[in-house]
Each structure stands twice: as structure tokens, then as C-alpha cells.
Amino acid sequence: MIKKLVFLVLLMPLTGAQSEICRFEEAPSTEEFISCMKGLYEQLQTQQMNIQLLEFQASQKQKQAAKIQLLEEKNQALQKTNQAQAEKIQGLEEKNQALQKTNQAQAEKIQGLEEKNQAQQAKIQGLEEKNQAQQAKIQGLEEKIQAQQNKIQSLEEKIKALRFFRYVDNGDGTVRDNKTGIIWMKNANCAGEKNWIEAKQWAANLSQGVCGLRDGSQKGDWRLPTKEEWEAMLDKRYEKPALGNAEGTGQWTEGDVFIGVKSYWYWSSTSYSSSHAWYANLYDDNVGKYGNTFKNYVWAVRVKH
């Protein structure tokens, strides 16, 4: 009996029971003891279930706490990730804004370069047009120079040819006789017919502006040709008039170096006597003497030009 009580006393603390089931003042019977043990067993079983439930609840709480902690950690990590992404997005936006500014600056720079290029193209075009105008001007000058050179060459050839001509038109109302060096009036019938005294006076008064003269001559420069000058002038190969052409290759015709030549008598400055003077007959190439009061044609000459 003492062993059973000791057992029960030892069992009670182990189970943590505070029951009055197995408290006996006297020794229990077998049924009481079995009932007591059965009650203790059920109580112990209930406590074990409670303990298991508590342990399960504690385990669940730990799991939930761990899960919550894990979720919180994930949430924190996600927040950090979101923050990092937000910072990255902000950085990308700032970079995009900077890139847009750079693009805008580049676009403005490109536009400026295009405008500058257009200005340069316009300048180049203007220079090309100016160059073309200068080239055209140069070409025109070259053509003009060539034309002048051709003209000079033609004049030189003409002058060269004229050196071999008997008569050369000076272009100023006068004609030079290369054989004698005498200068004749181009117009052989400007004065008409006059007596010898009138003819000499008329020739002495000739000057620039009279009878088409543009040679700068003054009064006193002109005179009547001498008898010898007439003899050198007359060409015995021809009659009506006895005068050769400029080249000396044929007979004179109207407009060939001289104009208005008459196939008649012309006064000379050489006197024969107090009442007579020499004349030249262009009809039949001879010279003769004639009364100085009669009228003949007048053709003046000068020595210097």
C-alpha cells in the first residue's frame, strides 16, 4: 500500500495533475485503484493532447511568424527593389532628359550647321556666278583683244601694203604721194575754177575744217603744186585723166583715194612770165603755159603732215 501511494505521489508531479481522484485516506480497493488509474490515464492523455495541441499551435505560430518574417523580408527586399527600380527609373528619366537636351542641342547645332552650309552654298554660288561673269568678261576681253590684234594685224598688213602703194589715204581729207612725199588734198575739185592769182590765194588760206580737212592744218600750210611736182604726178600711161590709182597698177577711178578729179587743166605755182604760168593737163598728161588771167582748176598740196 505504501508503494502505491508513493507511486501516485511521484506520478502526480510528473503529470502536473491537481486532481483529487487518487486521494485516499484508506487503502483503495482494486476497482477504486483501477478507476483512479483510468482517470489518471485519461487526464494524462488529455494533457498530452493539450500539450501536442499547444506544441502544434506553437509550431504553427512559429511557422506563421517565420512566414510573416519571410514575407516581411521579401516585402523589404521588394521595397528595396522597387526603390532601386524607382531610383533607376528616375536615373533613366534624368538620363533621358539629359539625352533630350543633348539631342535638342545637337538638333540646334545641326540646324545651325545646315544654315551655315546653306549660307556657304549661297556664297559659293555667288562666287561661281561672279567667276562665270568674270570668265565671260575675260572671254569678252580676250575676244576684244583678239579682234584688236586682228585689226592691228590687218592694219599692219595694210600699212605694209600701203608702203608699196603710190598714194595712201591719210583719213583726214589728205592723201600722201609715197613717190614724192607730197601731201595732196583728197578732194581735187573743192575750189572750182579760178585764175592763177585767185588760185594761189585760195590755197594759202586753206586750213582745218575746209573741204573736209581734219589734218590740223593752218593758213599758210597749203599751196599750189610746182611744175615739177605736177610732172611727177602725171601718169603718161593714161589719159582722161592722166592719173594712176592708189596701188599704181591701173588708171584712177572715182573714189579710188582721190575724189572729184577733172580731166582738164590745173594751175601750178610756177610762173612762166609776168602774164603766164605753168599748168598741168590731166586730159593728155602734159604741162604747158597759159595766161594767168584765165581760169583753171585748183588742187592744193603741202609738204608736212
DRENZAFI-346770 format. One record per atom (N, C-alpha, C): residue in three letters; x, y, z. Coordinates in steps of 0.001 Angstrom, whole numbers, padded with zeros to 6 digits, always signed. Layout:
ALAXYZ;...
END
This chain:
MET+000844-001211+000000;MET+000000+000000+000000;MET+000856+001229+000000;ILE+001859+001206+000748;ILE+002789+002337+000823;ILE+003418+002540-000522;LYS+003754+001517-001293;LYS+004357+001615-002618;LYS+003415+002273-003580;LYS+002146+001983-003536;LYS+001149+002561-004426;LYS+001031+004028-004168;LEU+001003+004462-002930;LEU+000877+005875-002607;LEU+002101+006643-003081;VAL+003224+006045-002811;VAL+004436+006681-003282;VAL+004391+006842-004784;PHE+003975+005834-005469;PHE+003833+005897-006921;PHE+002936+007003-007336;LEU+001810+007106-006688;LEU+000842+008146-007023;LEU+001399+009512-006717;VAL+002096+009624-005622;VAL+002682+010920-005274;VAL+003713+011303-006302;LEU+004511+010313-006698;LEU+005523+010602-007715;LEU+004895+010898-009048;LEU+003815+010276-009381;LEU+003146+010448-010675;LEU+002485+011784-010799;MET+001944+012232-009769;MET+001175+013478-009818;MET+002030+014662-010249;PRO+003207+014819-009660;PRO+004023+015938-010112;PRO+004441+015817-011562;LEU+004636+014572-011990;LEU+005067+014391-013373;LEU+003992+014794-014341;THR+002760+014497-013993;THR+001664+014836-014882;THR+001180+016242-014708;GLY+001546+016849-013626;GLY+001087+018203-013343;GLY-000354+018229-012928;ALA-000911+017031-012470;ALA-002338+016974-012124;ALA-002568+017548-010756;GLN-003657+018218-010632;GLN-004080+018746-009334;GLN-005394+018116-008911;SER-005652+016843-009354;SER-006938+016183-009141;SER-007006+015569-007732;GLU-008211+015412-007378;GLU-008476+014761-006087;GLU-008838+013304-006272;ILE-008683+012774-007497;ILE-009174+011426-007794;ILE-008486+010373-006951;CYS-007256+010388-006832;CYS-006496+009320-006186;CYS-006097+009678-004764;ARG-006800+010527-004162;ARG-006502+010818-002771;ARG-007380+009902-001916;PHE-006717+009045-001214;PHE-007417+008097-000341;PHE-006879+008239+001087;GLU-007840+008166+002012;GLU-007425+008140+003422;GLU-007133+006704+003836;GLU-007785+005745+003197;GLU-007550+004337+003465;GLU-007117+003680+002186;ALA-006667+002490+002344;ALA-006219+001776+001161;ALA-007372+001513+000230;PRO-007234+001904-001088;PRO-008333+001718-002014;PRO-008456+000248-002412;SER-009636+000054-002914;SER-009865-001272-003454;SER-009293-001339-004845;THR-009324-002577-005334;THR-008801-002759-006698;THR-009605-001968-007704;GLU-010892-001907-007587;GLU-011743-001168-008522;GLU-011461+000324-008420;GLU-011305+000764-007113;GLU-011024+002191-006910;GLU-009666+002548-007509;PHE-008763+001629-007274;PHE-007421+001913-007804;PHE-007436+001948-009338;ILE-008137+000977-009943;ILE-008231+000940-011406;ILE-008945+002181-011913;SER-010035+002529-011212;SER-010768+003749-011634;SER-009880+004969-011526;CYS-009125+004963-010404;CYS-008209+006106-010223;CYS-007174+006140-011334;MET-006599+004972-011608;MET-005589+004913-012645;MET-006165+005246-014009;LYS-007376+004774-014243;LYS-008041+005090-015513;LYS-008261+006583-015651;GLY-008718+007187-014557;GLY-008927+008643-014587;GLY-007628+009378-014807;LEU-006583+008866-014097;LEU-005280+009498-014275;LEU-004800+009353-015713;TYR-005013+008160-016253;TYR-004606+007928-017645;TYR-005334+008854-018596;GLU-006648+009015-018427;GLU-007431+009882-019310;GLU-006993+011315-019156;GLN-006737+011656-017836;GLN-006275+013033-017596;GLN-004914+013256-018258;LEU-004056+012210-018082;LEU-002744+012320-018695;LEU-002839+012379-020207;GLN-003730+011548-020751;GLN-003924+011550-022225;GLN-004436+012897-022698;THR-005369+013459-021927;THR-005914+014790-022292;THR-004826+015833-022239;GLN-004003+015753-021193;GLN-002920+016725-021055;GLN-001916+016586-022202;GLN-001641+015314-022568;GLN-000718+015107-023678;GLN-001277+015674-024970;MET-002610+015461-025152;MET-003245+016039-026354;MET-003174+017562-026328;ASN-003430+018077-025107;ASN-003352+019544-024974;ASN-001930+020025-025270;ILE-000980+019204-024713;ILE+000414+019585-024962;ILE+000731+019534-026442;GLN+000289+018459-027111;GLN+000518+018336-028553;GLN-000153+019473-029310;LEU-001410+019797-028843;LEU-002123+020918-029486;LEU-001360+022208-029308;LEU-000888+022404-028054;LEU-000119+023619-027782;LEU+001160+023658-028603;GLU+001795+022439-028640;GLU+003016+022382-029435;GLU+002715+022646-030904;PHE+001602+022061-031401;PHE+001207+022307-032809;PHE+000913+023777-033036;GLN+000162+024368-032083;GLN-000161+025807-032204;GLN+001118+026638-032163;ALA+002008+026204-031227;ALA+003277+026937-031139;ALA+004058+026794-032444;SER+004036+025528-032976;SER+004724+025298-034247;SER+004116+026132-035370;GLN+002751+026160-035346;GLN+002074+026951-036370;GLN+002404+028429-036225;LYS+002424+028876-034970;LYS+002748+030282-034725;LYS+004174+030586-035186;GLN+005080+029603-034875;GLN+006464+029795-035322;GLN+006542+029843-036843;LYS+005773+028871-037453;LYS+005757+028863-038909;LYS+005189+030160-039462;GLN+004050+030603-038838;GLN+003446+031869-039292;GLN+004388+033036-039079;ALA+005029+032980-037862;ALA+005987+034060-037580;ALA+007128+034044-038587;ALA+007618+032807-038880;ALA+008698+032682-039869;ALA+008226+033118-041241;LYS+006955+032690-041535;LYS+006394+033086-042835;LYS+006209+034585-042915;ILE+005664+035122-041760;ILE+005491+036594-041732;ILE+006833+037288-041853;GLN+007825+036737-041099;GLN+009167+037325-041172;GLN+009726+037238-042585;LEU+009494+036033-043187;LEU+009956+035862-044566;LEU+009262+036827-045508;LEU+007904+036964-045288;LEU+007148+037914-046117;LEU+007625+039335-045893;GLU+007899+039647-044598;GLU+008385+040985-044296;GLU+009744+041205-044967;GLU+010596+040161-044877;GLU+011905+040283-045530;GLU+011757+040427-047036;LYS+010822+039576-047577;LYS+010565+039701-049017;LYS+010025+041078-049357;ASN+009079+041548-048476;ASN+008493+042871-048695;ASN+009563+043951-048628;GLN+010461+043820-047628;GLN+011548+044778-047522;GLN+012455+044714-048752;ALA+012744+043432-049158;ALA+013571+043277-050350;ALA+012873+043846-051572;LEU+011535+043588-051641;LEU+010760+044117-052769;LEU+010743+045629-052743;GLN+010570+046183-051490;GLN+010589+047636-051365;GLN+011935+048191-051803;LYS+013004+047467-051355;LYS+014328+047910-051781;LYS+014462+047822-053294;THR+013935+046664-053834;THR+013975+046509-055293;THR+013179+047601-055985;ASN+011961+047861-055450;ASN+011120+048929-056022;ASN+011810+050279-055917;GLN+012419+050497-054737;GLN+013128+051763-054552;GLN+014297+051872-055528;ALA+015009+050725-055647;ALA+016132+050725-056587;ALA+015640+050937-058014;GLN+014496+050259-058350;GLN+013931+050450-059685;GLN+013442+051878-059883;ALA+012832+052412-058795;ALA+012367+053803-058874;ALA+013550+054738-059085;GLU+014631+054480-058294;GLU+015832+055290-058455;GLU+016414+055101-059848;LYS+016375+053829-060336;LYS+016880+053548-061681;LYS+016031+054247-062732;ILE+014672+054182-062516;ILE+013758+054868-063446;ILE+014003+056366-063408;GLN+014185+056889-062164;GLN+014467+058324-062039;GLN+015773+058671-062743;GLY+016781+057765-062515;GLY+018050+057989-063208;GLY+017890+057930-064709;LEU+017069+056940-065180;LEU+016822+056835-066614;LEU+016077+058058-067136;GLU+015092+058539-066314;GLU+014352+059743-066733;GLU+015286+060942-066813;GLU+016155+061066-065775;GLU+017119+062169-065792;GLU+018061+062015-066987;LYS+018492+060746-067209;LYS+019365+060498-068356;LYS+018638+060782-069651;ASN+017331+060397-069702;ASN+016520+060671-070888;ASN+016361+062174-071113;GLN+016110+062907-069987;GLN+016005+064363-070089;GLN+017316+064960-070579;ALA+018429+064454-070009;ALA+019738+064947-070454;ALA+019964+064607-071920;LEU+019530+063369-072297;LEU+019678+062953-073691;LEU+018821+063820-074613;GLN+017591+064132-074139;GLN+016715+065001-074932;GLN+017342+066379-075098;LYS+017923+066894-073990;LYS+018601+068189-074076;LYS+019773+068103-075047;THR+020511+066964-074925;THR+021645+066782-075842;THR+021168+066704-077287;ASN+020071+065924-077486;ASN+019510+065811-078840;ASN+019036+067156-079353;GLN+018387+067931-078448;GLN+017913+069254-078847;GLN+019083+070156-079206;ALA+020133+070073-078343;ALA+021325+070876-078630;ALA+021961+070450-079947;GLN+022015+069115-080174;GLN+022575+068615-081434;GLN+021714+069024-082621;ALA+020367+068956-082407;ALA+019458+069376-083482;ALA+019662+070847-083808;GLU+019794+071680-082743;GLU+020040+073110-082958;GLU+021388+073312-083640;LYS+022383+072504-083200;LYS+023707+072609-083819;LYS+023643+072202-085278;ILE+022904+071090-085547;ILE+022748+070623-086932;ILE+022033+071682-087766;GLN+020975+072274-087175;GLN+020240+073326-087888;GLN+021149+074508-088185;GLY+021964+074862-087151;GLY+022919+075958-087363;GLY+023917+075626-088444;LEU+024394+074351-088432;LEU+025339+073927-089463;LEU+024692+073920-090838;GLU+023401+073482-090876;GLU+022690+073480-092160;GLU+022514+074903-092679;GLU+022153+075817-091754;GLU+022004+077224-092164;GLU+023342+077778-092631;LYS+024398+077416-091870;LYS+025731+077876-092263;LYS+026123+077281-093599;ASN+025782+075984-093773;ASN+026078+075326-095048;ASN+025309+075980-096191;GLN+024010+076304-095927;GLN+023219+076976-096956;GLN+023826+078329-097296;ALA+024263+079041-096232;ALA+024891+080344-096473;ALA+026164+080178-097284;GLN+026951+079149-096928;GLN+028177+078886-097682;GLN+027865+078485-099114;GLN+026812+077652-099290;GLN+026411+077260-100643;GLN+026000+078477-101453;ALA+025219+079379-100774;ALA+024800+080603-101466;ALA+026014+081449-101818;LYS+026965+081508-100875;LYS+028184+082276-101119;LYS+028982+081660-102263;ILE+029073+080308-102221;ILE+029793+079601-103293;ILE+029110+079846-104628;GLN+027751+079770-104610;GLN+027006+080012-105847;GLN+027245+081425-106349;GLY+027228+082395-105378;GLY+027506+083781-105769;GLY+028896+083930-106349;LEU+029877+083238-105704;LEU+031248+083303-106211;LEU+031357+082642-107577;GLU+030624+081512-107740;GLU+030638+080838-109043;GLU+030023+081725-110111;GLU+028901+082386-109743;GLU+028270+083297-110708;GLU+029203+084463-111021;LYS+029861+084968-109941;LYS+030810+086064-110145;LYS+031966+085602-111007;ASN+032427+084363-110713;ASN+033522+083802-111501;ASN+033108+083617-112951;GLN+031847+083125-113149;GLN+031351+082972-114514;GLN+031276+084320-115223;ALA+030793+085341-114444;ALA+030723+086682-115038;ALA+032121+087178-115390;GLN+033087+086924-114468;GLN+034464+087335-114741;GLN+035038+086562-115921;GLN+034712+085245-115956;GLN+035187+084443-117078;GLN+034602+084972-118396;ALA+033288+085308-118330;ALA+032648+085858-119530;ALA+033283+087196-119906;LYS+033578+087999-118844;LYS+034215+089295-119094;LYS+035605+089090-119676;ILE+036336+088119-119062;ILE+037680+087816-119561;ILE+037610+087325-121004;GLN+036608+086433-121241;GLN+036450+085917-122596;GLN+036127+087055-123565;GLY+035231+087966-123082;GLY+034898+089122-123924;GLY+036112+089985-124188;LEU+036936+090191-123117;LEU+038155+090986-123286;LEU+039135+090277-124214;GLU+039227+088939-124017;GLU+040119+088180-124898;GLU+039659+088276-126343;GLU+038338+088172-126532;GLU+037805+088295-127893;GLU+038056+089695-128432;LYS+037865+090687-127513;LYS+038103+092073-127934;LYS+039575+092285-128266;ILE+040446+091713-127402;ILE+041891+091817-127653;ILE+042246+091115-128960;GLN+041635+089928-129159;GLN+041891+089191-130396;GLN+041444+089992-131606;ALA+040235+090624-131435;ALA+039726+091444-132534;ALA+040654+092630-132792;GLN+041154+093233-131676;GLN+042084+094349-131828;GLN+043395+093880-132458;GLN+043847+092703-131998;GLN+045069+092159-132593;GLN+044874+091869-134073;ASN+043692+091317-134396;ASN+043391+091071-135812;ASN+043359+092382-136587;LYS+042756+093394-135918;LYS+042668+094702-136571;LYS+044050+095294-136749;ILE+044879+095156-135684;ILE+046252+095662-135765;ILE+047021+094932-136857;GLN+046826+093593-136862;GLN+047498+092801-137898;GLN+047044+093228-139282;SER+045711+093449-139384;SER+045182+093897-140673;SER+045744+095257-141054;LEU+045816+096147-140033;LEU+046356+097478-140304;LEU+047835+097399-140664;GLU+048552+096525-139906;GLU+049973+096363-140226;GLU+050160+095838-141637;GLU+049304+094848-141987;GLU+049379+094324-143344;GLU+049020+095403-144360;LYS+048008+096184-143959;LYS+047586+097256-144861;LYS+048674+098307-144998;ILE+049287+098651-143814;ILE+050375+099636-143841;ILE+051551+099103-144658;LYS+051816+097800-144408;LYS+052903+097184-145163;LYS+052622+097229-146654;ALA+051330+096961-146973;ALA+050960+097020-148393;ALA+050981+098453-148912;LEU+050553+099393-148015;LEU+050491+100785-148435;LEU+051869+101361-148709;ARG+052873+100758-148064;ARG+054229+101249-148321;ARG+054606+101083-149785;PHE+053950+100128-150383;PHE+054238+099893-151798;PHE+053222+100585-152700;PHE+052194+101215-152077;PHE+051217+101972-152860;PHE+051822+103304-153266;ARG+051355+103806-154395;ARG+051779+105161-154828;ARG+051102+106207-153964;TYR+049798+106027-153709;TYR+049054+107012-152936;TYR+048392+106319-151717;VAL+048420+107029-150584;VAL+047840+106495-149342;VAL+046882+107535-148767;ASP+045634+107084-148516;ASP+044634+107959-147898;ASP+044948+108085-146409;ASN+045203+109309-145933;ASN+045531+109546-144528;ASN+044300+109566-143620;GLY+043113+109529-144207;GLY+041889+109502-143411;GLY+041526+110836-142806;ASP+042160+111898-143196;ASP+041862+113224-142622;ASP+041643+114268-143716;GLY+041228+113796-144906;GLY+040990+114721-146028;GLY+042222+114955-146858;THR+043307+114183-146571;THR+044548+114347-147319;THR+045012+112998-147850;VAL+045883+113026-148875;VAL+046452+111822-149482;VAL+047948+112050-149655;ARG+048742+111012-149244;ARG+050198+111118-149347;ARG+050672+110416-150609;ASP+051576+111105-151336;ASP+052237+110525-152513;ASP+053559+109948-152039;ASN+053610+108599-151944;ASN+054830+107965-151434;ASN+056029+108129-152363;LYS+055782+108459-153599;LYS+056884+108623-154539;LYS+057619+109932-154304;THR+056851+111004-154016;THR+057454+112335-153862;THR+057416+112845-152421;GLY+056555+112247-151590;GLY+056406+112721-150212;GLY+055460+113898-150100;ILE+054866+114326-151213;ILE+053948+115461-151211;ILE+052583+115025-150662;ILE+051925+115926-149905;ILE+050572+115693-149394;ILE+049599+116451-150290;TRP+048663+115731-150873;TRP+047640+116320-151734;TRP+046302+116360-151018;MET+045473+117301-151422;MET+044095+117289-150931;MET+043374+116092-151530;LYS+042555+115450-150725;LYS+041795+114317-151243;LYS+040793+114791-152290;ASN+040158+115947-152022;ASN+039165+116496-152943;ASN+039884+117342-153995;ALA+039837+116878-155245;ALA+040552+117582-156331;ALA+039712+118665-156978;ASN+038497+118920-156481;ASN+037626+119937-157095;ASN+036821+120667-156021;CYS+037519+121070-154964;CYS+036821+121775-153890;CYS+036695+123275-154216;ALA+037702+123817-154907;ALA+037719+125273-155158;ALA+037051+125662-156471;GLY+036830+124662-157361;GLY+036285+125016-158671;GLY+037361+125632-159544;GLU+036963+126512-160458;GLU+037906+127137-161382;GLU+038203+128563-160934;LYS+039495+128922-160972;LYS+039930+130259-160581;LYS+041124+130664-161462;ASN+041380+132033-161514;ASN+042572+132454-162233;ASN+043785+132167-161360;TRP+044961+132398-161883;TRP+046176+131972-161193;TRP+046351+132663-159849;ILE+046139+133993-159785;ILE+046297+134747-158534;ILE+045275+134255-157503;GLU+044008+134117-157929;GLU+042962+133639-157007;GLU+043256+132221-156514;ALA+043788+131407-157405;ALA+044087+130027-157033;ALA+045178+129983-155962;LYS+046241+130805-156095;LYS+047301+130826-155101;LYS+046784+131346-153758;GLN+045941+132399-153820;GLN+045382+132953-152581;GLN+044468+131928-151875;TRP+043685+131281-152684;TRP+042750+130276-152093;TRP+043530+129154-151408;ALA+044603+128645-152050;ALA+045410+127582-151471;ALA+046093+128047-150187;ALA+046566+129293-150179;ALA+047255+129816-148998;ALA+046313+129969-147810;ASN+045028+130128-148056;ASN+044048+130318-146974;ASN+043431+128996-146480;LEU+043814+127884-147090;LEU+043264+126588-146658;LEU+043688+126268-145221;SER+042792+125610-144482;SER+043114+125207-143106;SER+042117+124133-142652;GLN+042322+123624-141435;GLN+041439+122626-140819;GLN+039978+123039-140936;GLY+039115+122083-141373;GLY+037672+122351-141453;GLY+037200+122751-142829;VAL+038122+123100-143733;VAL+037734+123496-145081;VAL+037879+122293-146015;CYS+036859+122056-146855;CYS+036897+120979-147851;CYS+037158+119609-147224;GLY+036640+119436-146030;GLY+036770+118131-145364;GLY+038107+117880-144713;LEU+038941+118931-144553;LEU+040252+118751-143940;LEU+040107+118542-142421;ARG+040768+117502-141916;ARG+040783+117221-140475;ARG+042228+116947-140038;ASP+043157+117618-140723;ASP+044574+117349-140511;ASP+045240+118333-139569;GLY+044485+119241-138994;GLY+045055+120233-138086;GLY+045864+121310-138777;SER+045710+121438-140100;SER+046499+122440-140844;SER+045999+123857-140564;GLN+046867+124772-140795;GLN+046550+126188-140598;GLN+046805+126956-141894;LYS+046344+128193-141920;LYS+046563+129024-143108;LYS+048062+129186-143353;GLY+048459+129062-144587;GLY+049872+129167-144966;GLY+050531+127816-145145;ASP+049829+126741-144683;ASP+050418+125411-144840;ASP+050245+124893-146264;TRP+049205+125360-146939;TRP+048885+124818-148258;TRP+049340+125784-149351;ARG+049566+125200-150550;ARG+049981+125970-151727;ARG+049615+125181-152968;LEU+049882+125790-154151;LEU+049708+125083-155418;LEU+050935+124234-155685;PRO+050804+123073-156339;PRO+051978+122251-156665;PRO+052853+122947-157727;THR+054155+122655-157682;THR+055073+123239-158669;THR+054937+122484-159992;LYS+055562+123026-161029;LYS+055558+122404-162347;LYS+056182+121011-162249;GLU+057303+120909-161492;GLU+057999+119632-161372;GLU+057152+118602-160603;GLU+056422+119083-159602;GLU+055560+118173-158822;GLU+054422+117655-159681;TRP+053932+118507-160567;TRP+052891+118044-161491;TRP+053453+117013-162471;GLU+054641+117265-162941;GLU+055233+116327-163890;GLU+055445+114952-163236;ALA+055766+114977-161934;ALA+055922+113701-161221;ALA+054576+113040-160956;MET+053531+113851-160889;MET+052191+113340-160578;MET+051537+112693-161796;LEU+051715+113306-162950;LEU+051035+112818-164151;LEU+051548+111446-164556;ASP+050613+110574-164942;ASP+050971+109222-165378;ASP+050735+109144-166874;LYS+051833+109071-167633;LYS+051761+109126-169081;LYS+051130+107869-169677;ARG+050873+106872-168858;ARG+050255+105650-169374;ARG+048762+105840-169632;TYR+048203+106904-169052;TYR+046750+107026-169099;TYR+046349+108409-169581;GLU+045127+108485-170055;GLU+044512+109771-170451;GLU+043095+109812-169902;LYS+042643+111023-169680;LYS+041256+111298-169242;LYS+040819+110477-168026;PRO+041498+110624-166898;PRO+042622+111524-166594;PRO+043953+110791-166673;ALA+045004+111570-166755;ALA+046363+111007-166803;ALA+046845+110799-165366;LEU+046170+109935-164657;LEU+046430+109726-163231;LEU+046285+108244-162896;GLY+047296+107704-162165;GLY+047242+106296-161783;GLY+046435+106093-160498;ASN+046070+104836-160198;ASN+045316+104548-158969;ASN+046270+104473-157771;ALA+045701+104159-156590;ALA+046498+104145-155360;ALA+047616+103120-155431;GLU+047305+101914-155946;GLU+048306+100863-155985;GLU+049360+101098-157058;GLY+049032+102001-158015;GLY+049945+102222-159133;GLY+049861+101124-160161;THR+048767+100386-160122;THR+048634+099244-161031;THR+047641+099499-162148;GLY+046976+100669-162109;GLY+045972+100958-163128;GLY+045614+102422-163121;GLN+044615+102779-163902;GLN+044182+104175-164002;GLN+043252+104509-162844;TRP+043350+105783-162427;TRP+042478+106246-161345;TRP+041025+106177-161774;THR+040119+105821-160798;THR+038673+105899-160986;THR+038105+106640-159793;GLU+036913+107153-159931;GLU+036288+107954-158879;GLU+036188+107163-157569;GLY+036645+107807-156489;GLY+036592+107167-155170;GLY+037849+106411-154821;ASP+038730+106211-155809;ASP+039978+105490-155536;ASP+041010+106487-155044;VAL+041085+106645-153724;VAL+041973+107542-152975;VAL+041668+109038-153196;PHE+041450+109471-154442;PHE+041070+110874-154719;PHE+039607+110932-155137;ILE+038990+112119-154948;ILE+037618+112337-155430;ILE+037591+113640-156236;GLY+036710+113701-157224;GLY+036479+114943-157969;GLY+037564+115322-158959;VAL+038390+114347-159376;VAL+039477+114660-160312;VAL+038890+114998-161696;LYS+039326+116104-162250;LYS+038848+116562-163550;LYS+039897+116291-164648;SER+039411+115825-165780;SER+040324+115603-166930;SER+040474+116924-167678;TYR+041129+117858-166976;TYR+041257+119209-167525;TYR+042514+119840-166965;TRP+042644+121169-167116;TRP+043848+121877-166716;TRP+043780+122270-165242;TYR+044961+122134-164559;TYR+045107+122546-163147;TYR+046310+123487-163060;TRP+046150+124558-162275;TRP+047241+125522-162111;TRP+048394+124921-161322;SER+049640+125361-161686;SER+050816+125091-160863;SER+051218+126406-160212;SER+052131+126338-159249;SER+052589+127570-158580;SER+053763+128217-159341;THR+054224+127512-160407;THR+055395+128001-161125;THR+054961+128977-162226;SER+055543+130199-162188;SER+055201+131202-163209;SER+056118+131036-164434;TYR+055625+131392-165555;TYR+056408+131359-166791;TYR+056898+132759-167126;SER+056025+133735-166896;SER+056346+135155-167101;SER+055395+135942-166231;SER+055458+137219-166350;SER+054565+138061-165543;SER+053112+137880-165929;SER+052876+137354-167108;SER+051498+137197-167562;SER+051094+135748-167776;HIS+052042+134834-167602;HIS+051745+133430-167849;HIS+052265+132547-166686;ALA+051631+131415-166549;ALA+052064+130436-165531;ALA+051903+129046-166108;TRP+052590+128095-165491;TRP+052514+126709-165949;TRP+051263+126022-165403;TYR+050762+125126-166202;TYR+049588+124337-165786;TYR+049865+122866-166130;ALA+049031+121971-165544;ALA+049118+120536-165865;ALA+047802+120145-166504;ASN+047932+119406-167605;ASN+046752+118976-168341;ASN+046506+117488-168033;LEU+045485+117225-167217;LEU+045179+115834-166858;LEU+044394+115119-167947;TYR+044123+115831-169005;TYR+043431+115171-170116;TYR+044396+114296-170897;ASP+045602+114882-171217;ASP+046541+114119-172054;ASP+047960+114177-171509;ASP+048134+114268-170204;ASP+049396+114137-169442;ASP+050509+115053-169935;ASN+050247+116305-170124;ASN+051343+117209-170440;ASN+051225+118475-169608;VAL+052293+119292-169599;VAL+052291+120580-168907;VAL+052515+121677-169964;GLY+051980+122852-169668;GLY+052121+123962-170622;GLY+051966+125273-169895;LYS+052119+126372-170670;LYS+051989+127699-170078;LYS+050691+128313-170588;TYR+050131+129180-169721;TYR+048813+129725-170042;TYR+048688+131083-169361;GLY+047931+131968-169943;GLY+047752+133297-169375;GLY+047166+133195-167982;ASN+047785+133951-167079;ASN+047376+133767-165691;ASN+046043+134417-165326;THR+045437+135107-166287;THR+044122+135678-166007;THR+043000+134717-166348;PHE+043359+133659-167058;PHE+042340+132653-167391;PHE+042114+131718-166176;LYS+041013+131025-166243;LYS+040648+130165-165107;LYS+040950+128698-165384;ASN+041508+128075-164403;ASN+041758+126640-164416;ASN+041337+126056-163041;TYR+041333+124717-162976;TYR+041001+124070-161690;TYR+042165+124215-160705;VAL+041801+124072-159395;VAL+042787+124270-158318;VAL+042875+122978-157489;TRP+044131+122526-157279;TRP+044369+121323-156452;TRP+045586+121621-155583;ALA+045371+121812-154288;ALA+046439+122278-153389;ALA+047252+121106-152823;VAL+048520+121464-152425;VAL+049398+120476-151782;VAL+050079+121113-150571;ARG+050667+120243-149738;ARG+051530+120721-148639;ARG+052636+119704-148466;VAL+053707+120131-147853;VAL+054859+119260-147703;VAL+054778+118457-146390;LYS+054532+119120-145306;LYS+054499+118476-143994;LYS+053092+118025-143651;HIS+053031+116926-142842;HIS+051712+116403-142386;HIS+051751+116230-140872;
END
